[in-house]
Structures are given as structure tokens and as C-alpha cells.
Amino acid sequence: MNGFWQVIFNCIFSIGFVLGFNQIGTDRSESTESLREVVSFTVQKNNWGQTNSGKEIYEQYCLMCHQPAGNGIMGVTPPLSDTEYVLGDKERLVKLILNGSSEGLTIKGVTYSTPMPGFDSLSDQEIANVATYIRTSFGNTADSVTEMEVAQFRTENQQ
């Protein structure tokens, strides 16, 4: 089940669970508060809001070169799936998004030398969202990137 539908399923299940307690005589305000906590936790746990926003940023800035499925263009722009520079060190990926690159990148024996522009005009949250989207899409299952991490990497980058 993909992330969006998992969130929907979890929310529906949680609503039924909390409302079931309401039928046994628990206070309605407690049920409502419990429901808010469960839904909030479920959305945060699945990074749905962050990856959804990241997808929009990806579609606006990255899609033309890296393609809808993140496969890139063979020999021109690198793929984003199952590559060390996406799945590995978060700082490397964030700095690549911030600064761009004019260096060649070799992935699985193929060298990609098309320059990538930097996107330092994006906010820390936008960079975190798109980096998280890339790290959790296209078959990738890496950790998310936070706004605080981007802010730290941006500061280190300026020194």
C-alpha cells in the first residue's frame, strides 16, 4: 500500500477505534482529542505532507531532467533511484541541491556530466521536502531530511 493510502487507511481505522470507545461511555472530548493525536501522529509518521509538498517541488524544478520516474536520461542526467548520492549522506544531497554541480558524476559505470543548477533560492523547508521526496520515492527508502538539517548544512556551506 503506498504512503497516501496507508495514511488514509490508518486515519479511518483510528477514527473507528476512537469512536468505538465513545460508544462504551468515554467522554466525547477525550475521544476527539485522542483522534487528533492519532491522525497527527499518522501523518507525521508517514511524512505525507512533507513528501507531497516535495513532489510538487520536484515536478516544478527537477522533473524535466530527472524524469517522472526518477530514472534520469542515460548519459545525460543521473537517475535518483538506488544511488549512493541520494541514499547516502544527507548533507551531500542537500548541498548538491543547494549548490548544483558542474562535476561529472559516475553511477554504475555511467558518467553524467550535464551541469545541474543550484536551488539555494528555495527555503530550508522546501529543500527538506524535495530531498525527503527523492529519498523516499523511486523505490528509495532512506530517512527524511528535516528543515533544521538543511539550515545547518546551508550555514556550513556558507562558511
Secondary structure, DSSP 4 states (H G I P E B T S, - for coil): --HHHHHHHHHHHHHHHHHHHHHTT--HHHHHHHHHHHHHHHHHHTTHHHHHHHHHHHHHHTHHHH-TTS--BTTTB---SS-HHHHS-HHHHHHHHHH-B-S-EEETTEEE---B---TTS-HHHHHHHHHHHHHSTT--PPP--HHHHHHHHHHHH-
